[in-house]
Amino acid sequence: MVFASIDPNNLEYLRSSFESFLSEHNLYFQYVSMHEEEGILSFTFCNDPEKARSVEFEGKHLIGLDMDYIAAEILLPILPRLKAYAR
């Protein structure tokens, strides 16, 4: 599915793509969310809410891209840190 706009439905699909990417790499978090503020998208993940982490990126650069591609491009470079944090 292509990221067509910054709206709640597309954010939900993008969050799902991020979760799928993590599960493909055997990474699971108890809490994940995706939200937008002033064009900046934040993917938040944690097992302990007091130690939540997030990845932020500009939403306007994603329009027209496949959601699975977006997830891989954003999360693959930080995969080692994600694995360390998931432990």
Secondary structure, 3 states (H helix, E strand, C coil): CECCCCCHHHHHHHHHHHHHHHHHCCCCCCEEEEEEECCEEEEEEECCHHHCEEEEEEHHHCCCCEHHHHHHHHHHHHHHHHHHHHC
